[in-house]
Amino acid sequence: MRLSEHVHLVGSGWLGYSLSDRHDGHVYLVEGGTASFLIDAGSGLNTARIAARIEAAQVPPVTHILVTHGHADHAAGADALARLLGAEIWTSPEVARMLIDADEVATGLALARSAGVYPAALSLTPTEVHRRLGDETFTIGAATVRCMPTPGHAVGHACYLVDVDGARAVFTGDLVFARGRVAVLGTTETDVGALRDSIAAVAATGPGALFPGHGSVALSDADRHLAAALDAFDRGQLPPGLLP
């Protein structure tokens, strides 16, 4: 599913476009000239379907998987996809520890599975992480990528700002969604103050497109979607949730 000149959607679950397993967050494939990379990896419950979509896209080899945060719908598939594609996994230090240790408590998987959010078949496996990212900029092929630490929704959350051929997009994971929506997971995990500050930091980078971890995307005018969330915060309210 091609979204723009350089961005494809190759995985998406029931909170999106139902391209792969229903428990997957969005999995984005970004073409960067001589190399391609993924943003997030889904739940691992239907890796073959995601891999088939990557192959069908006929893009340069996938060399990296950039993980936004440790929740299972975004990160549990990273190990299987990395092995299948021969790709390196890069993420924040906090998420790296969760994946290396297959820590189902820190990622929230154990609690979510016990509550029936995920099936018993969904589990973490010890995952090799090749690089721990801070606030830094690097290149993959012709793409310039900035990893931005964006705490708030979850521990170790990061967004990725991507510039290719003069176009700037931000991949926000679960920090913020189209129409300024957010996902608050209770006071024990989501820090609402940090959430607001992270959204403001992303808005200050001036992205053109907004590619969140679930729901619809914004191919232009990302600033309007980010401003909607900030406006709610500045009025002393919490922005609307992802659902309904």
N, C-alpha and C positions, 0 to 999 in steps of 0.2 A: 504494500500500500504506500505509494509514493506521496509524500506530503509537500515536498518542495524540491528544488533542484538537487539538493544534497542530502535530504533527510527522508528515510523510509520508516514506516512502522511495521515491524516484523513480528511483534508479539503484543497481545492485549487481551485482557479478560473481561469479566462481566461488568466492570466499571468503565468499560471503554468500548472496543469494537469487536470483541469476541473473535479475535484472530487465532488465538492459541488456547491454552487452558484457562478456565474461568477464574482461576486464582492468580493469574499473572497480572502484574502491573504492565504499563506500556514498556516495550523494549524497542528502542530506537536504533536504527542503523544509519550511520553518518558516513557519507563518501568524502574522503579527504584527498582526492587526487590519486596518489600512488598507493594509498592505504585507506582502509575503512576501520571504523570502530563502533562498538555498541555502547549505548547508555542504558545501564541496567540489564538484568538477565532473566527476569521472570522467576517463577517458583520452582522450576526444574521438573514439573509434572508432565510437560510435553515439549521437551527440548528438541526432539526430532522435528516437530512442526515448525518451530522457530528457525531451526537450521535449514529446513527446506525453503522457507521464505527468503532467507539470506541468500541461498544459492540461486533462487529464481530472480533475485534482484540484479544479478550479474554485475557486481561491483568489485573493486580491487579487494585483495585479501583482508580479512578482519584481523587486526594485530593486537587490539586492546579491548577490554571490557571495563568501562568506567562505572563504578557502582555509587549510587547516590546515598544510600543508607542501608541498614542491616535488616529491615523487615523482609520477611520471607517472600512476599510477592515480587520483590525487586532483586533480591540477592541470593536466594536459595538455589537458583539455577546457574549461578556463576561457575561453579566447579565443572559441571558437566559440559557447559558451553565452551569454556576455556579449553578443556581437553579435546573436544570435538573440532574446534577451530584452530587450535594451536595458538591461542591468544593469551596475552598477559592480563591479569586482573590488577587494576589500580583503584585505590579508594583511600578514605581517610584513615588515620592511625586507629581510631576507635573501632571503626567497622572492620578494619583489617584484623584486629584482635578477635572480634566476634567470629569472623569467618575461619580464621586459622584454628581456633579452638572449637569450632562448631557449637558455639554457645547459644543454645536454644532459649535460655532464660534471658540473657542480655538482649537478644534480638526480638524478644516478645513472642517467639514462635510457640514455646511451651504453653504459655497462658492462652494464646489465641487458639491453639489446637484443642486444648481442654474445653474451651468455650464453644467449640464446633465451627469456628471460623475457617479452619483448615482441616483437611482429612488426615487420618492417621498415617497415610502414605507419605505425607510431606514431612521431610526431616532435613536437617543440615548434615553435611559431611565435611570433615576437615578439608579446608581449601587453601591452596597456595596463593598467597598475595605477593605480587612481584614488586610493588612500590607503594609506599605510604605517602599520601599527598597532603601538603599543607596548602596555604594560600599561595599558589604558584601558577606559572604559565609555561606551557610546553607545546610542541608541535607533533602532530600525527599526520604524515603526508603533507598536504598543502593546508591543513586546518591548524589554526592557532587556538588552543584550548586553555582556558583559565579555570582551575579548580578554586571554588569559593567556599570556604567553610560557612555553613548556614545553619547553625543550631536553632532549635525551636521545636520542630515537629518531633525529632528523635535525636538521640545521642549520636554524634559523629556525622550528622547529615551534611552533605555537600551538594552544591549546584555546579553545573558546568556551563561556562560561557564559551560559545564556539563561533569563531570568525572564519568564513570560507568565501573567497571571491567577493569580498566587500560586504557580505551579508552577515549580520550578527544575530545569533539565536541563543536563548538560555533554556537549559534543560533543568527544570526545577524539582524533579522528584516529587516528594509529597510536601514540599514547603508551601507552595501556593498553586492554585489551579486557575483555569480560565474563569472569567467573571469575578475574580478576586475571592474565590472560595478557599477555605482552608480545612485541614483535618486535625482536630484536637483530640488527643488520646488520653485525656484525663490529666490530672495534676502530677501524677507520678512520672509521666514520660514527657509530655509536651510542656515546654516553658513558653507561655504566651508572650511574655515580654521579649524574650529572645526571638520568637517567631516574627513579631512586628519589626524588630531591628534588622533581622536577616532579609525580610521582604524589602525593606527600605534600601538596604545595601545592594540588592539585586536591581532594584529600580534605578539606582544611580548609575548603573553601567550602560543604560540606554539600549537594551536589546530591541530588535525589531520583531522577532518571533518568540513565542512562548510555547514550549513543549513540556507539559507537566506529566506526572507519573500516572495519571488517570484522567478520564473524561475527554472533553473536546480540547483542541489545540487552537492557538491563535497565530496565524501566519503573518500577521502584521499588527501594529498598534499594541504591542505588549505593554507599553506604558499605561494604557487605559485600564487593562486588567489588573496590573499591579497597584495602580492608584485606587482602584475600587476597594481593594483590601485595606490599604493604608487609610483611606477615608473612614472606613468603619472603625478602625482602631482609634483614629484621632477624634472620633465622636464618642469615645468611651464604650464602644460596642465590640463584640467579637464578630468578625466577618462570617457570612453564612457558611455552613458546612458543605462538604462535597456532595452529600445526599440531602434531599432528593435532587 
